Every structure is written in C-alpha cells, then in structure tokens.
C-alpha cells in the first residue's frame, strides 16, 4: 500500500467535496421548511429510509447476480460497457421508483398534499447525497493514512490479491485535481433535482387515477438518466461534458415535474360556524380571547397549508338570544355580529382568501340589515373551478324581530338551490347551511339530493363534528357538521372543517388546533388533530 500516495490537492478536494455533499440536503431541508411552514420531518425520513432500503440493501442481490457474480450472464453483461450501464440503470429505476411508489401508497398514505412529494424527494435524494458525501470523506481519510505512510493499517489482514484489488480501486482518486472534486459536488445538484422530479411523478401516480402511467414513466426516465453515464464510461464525452448532460436532463425532468405539480394542486377550503361572540365565557376562556383564538387558529392553519376560501355557516353571536341575559341587539342596540366582522374577521384581510358569511339562527336580521352589518347576504354562493358551493339560508322566518327568539327554521330553500344549479349547469354541487335535516325535507328536495351533481352537504348549529350518512331517499349522500368555537364538549373540541377538492373527489376532516380548555371540571390539554374524516369519490 505504501506505493500508493494521495496528493495533498486530492485529499483537500475530497474533504471539501464530501462536506459540501453532506451540507446540500441540510440546506435544502431548511429552505423547504421555511417556505412551507409544514412538518416535513416524517416524509423526509421516509424518503431517506426508502432510498437506503431499495437503492442499497434490496438491490444488492440482483446487482451482484447480474453484474458481479461468476456466471455466464454476469460475464456477458459486464463484458459490454453499454449493456452494463443499461442493466445498472434499469435496476436503479425499478428499485428506487418502486420504493417511492410503496412509500406514497402505504407509509405516507395520509399525507395527501402535493408538498409531501417534495418533502419525500428531499429525503430520498438528500440521503443519497449524504451517503456519497460520507463515502468521499472515507476516501479522504484513507488518502490521509496513505499520505502519512500508514497504509499497512488499511491492508492489515488482507491477502496480496485483495491488496492489489484495493490499490486498483483507489488509484483513480489519488491524483484528483481540486476542480475535479468540485465537479463531483456539481453532479449532486442535477441528481437531487432528478430525485425531486421522480418523487413528484410517482406521487401523482399514486394519488391521481389518471396519472397511473407516470410510475412506469418514472422507472424509464430514471433508467435513462443513470444509463447516460455510459457516454463517459465509453469514452465518448469528458467528465465535464457528462455533467452538462446531467444538468440538461435534470432541467427537462424539472419542467415536466413542475407541470405535474401544478396540476396536483388541490383546492382547499375551510368551513366554520358557531363562534358566538357574546356575553358568555365558555370552557374557561374569556369570550373575546376565545374568538381571537379562532382567528389566530385560522391564520395558523393557512401557514400549515394555504386554503382559498373560508365559508362561515352562521352563529357569530347571540344577538337575538332569548334566554337569561337576552340578546345584545334588542336589549342594548349592540350587534356582536358586526363587531365580529369589524374587530375579528377583518384580521383575515391579510390572507389572500375569499370569505362567505351566511346567517345562523342567532342572527335574525333581515337581508338588508344583515348586508349593512356584515357586507354579506344571508344566502350566498362560492364558485371555484368545477365546484359550486350553495350556502343557503334555512332560518328565514321571523326576521327583524321585535322580541328575542332563537330563530324560525324554514328548512331547505329549494328555489335557491334549483336556480343556482341551473345558472351553473356544469358544476359539481356542495350544499351548505347553518342547519339542515334532509330526511325531514320535501320529496322534491330529496329527489334533488339524488342528483349525481350533488356531492355532499355541510352544516353547523349543533356544535358537533359528526358525519351523517343519509338514507337512500336522500341519495345516500353525506352531511358533515363543522364543529364550533363556542361551547366545546368532549365529543367536539373547538375547531373547523377542511374540504379538499380534486377533479375526482371531495375529502374532508374536522381539525382541532392545539388548545387548553376546560370541559366541566376537567382541564383538557390537546394537540393538533384531524378527525371525523370522509372521502367522496366522484362517479361512485
């Protein structure tokens, strides 16, 4: 081993190369975390573990059998440089993309946001960079030992043949120029870019039925990406030329992945109700602080994953409350509904979202006065893409009262629903209201619910997050409750409901932000959770 000497330049270059390779994924993680404000650690770790399992451990046996073993097939393949790189590329594509597919399908099945694809890719490609960087530092360490005349420590216990083979493997690194080492760092950039792109392709293949073909496409593109090394192995291009080819290939992959990533965008909407800015302090929290908590939690939810609209389904006050202290509007001339809009809802103007705000049974203002107070109508719609949200008023009776009461329930506004469905004949329909019991409605309304355009229903009022499965006469549709920020119970903590829309599905879950509140005599300290989830697959 003493005959082999690493130059100082080669050792220094490999140390810098190894450290930079290990630093790249760390920087990428920090940048992505700051951009998304999401908990990315889980998909990053899954990506790292998947790469090590499928690219290193599981691939060992076929690589040995096809490229290294003492058999006719391996000898035939290894004797041809083109065939060697073709097989190596195919193995990399098959194993790594299959690993990605299984990770998204099973391990990360509940992480359905498109950012999961990128977070996973950071782990998959980043861990490969860490692995290669560690190997490079190991080579530098060997070079230092040889440079110090301590080669005997490396070859201790090895036969002459094994020592000769090791020298043959180390010789290409002994006289590397510093610039060549930096070129190796540059190679990591297109490699990580390619891993991010493949992650987006396979994620789309798992999440979107119409994108299934992207999984085999990712295998082929990955194989081709790795196979292009043959141009250098066959002596057709220099090392820097190969890096330019990698960079161009990675750029094309990035363009493809970005187009797919944009199409993966799910429309996300929040539904909330029963916030009750009033004279009552519920669950051990002062009234104004509780309502502010709602606003703060909505803002924080936007940071976690942006949404395009906040649809509010009534009961922002107890303005027409008939019990005990009585409602504030008839008693004091104070509209807490207006106060909610002016002092609290106005804080959400910094978010680029749409807001709709229909009345509940505790806002018994006529439409003209309600609009004057809130800037909204008692009955509204929200249109986004191929979706139409109908926010109908089910408490139209006894408006502008002269005496306190809890509202007069009038049920489904069939005329409103029919008129809007006719005005938007190509939209999928979601029916929202402050409260609705479809099973008690008219046969005509039940028939309308059986229309395949109607996807599901949402309501508030009952301070619950339940998901109701309606009977066949109501089209077997789902009606989900959107919780409250008023009087929480053990069955329904403070929260709101998210709705995720794609071309072929509607998903929803009740979100309870982290909080500490009192329920009866018990103090409940709970973390951020999602519950009462359901999915409606369109066409089923």
Secondary structure, 3 states (H helix, E strand, C coil): CCCCCCCHHHHHHHHHHHHHHHHHHHHHHHHHHHHHCCCCHHHHHHHHHHHHHHHHHCHHHHHHHHHHCCCHHHHHHHCCHHHHHHHHHHHHHHHHHHHHHHHHHHHCCCCCCCHHHHHHHHHHHHHHHHHHHHHHHHHHHHHHHHHCCCHHHHHCCCCHHHHHHHHHHHHHHHCCCHHHHHHHHHHHHHHHHHHHHHHHHHHHHHHCHHHCHHHHHHHHHHHHHHHCCHHHHCCCCCHHHHHHHHHHHHHHHHHHHHHHHHHCCCEEEEEECCCCECCCCCCCCCHHHHHHHHHHHHHHHHHHCCCCEEEECCCCECCCCCCCCCCHHHHHCCCHHHHHHHHHHHHHHHCCCEEEECCCCCCCCCHHHHHHHHCCCCCEEEEECCEEEEEECCCCECCCCCCCCCCECCCCCHHHHHHHHHHCCCCEEEEEECCCCHHHCCHHHHHHHCCCCEEEEEECCCCCCCEEECCHHHCCCEEEECCCCCCCECCECCCEEEEEECCCEEEEEEEECCEEEEECCEEEEECCEEEEEEEEECCC
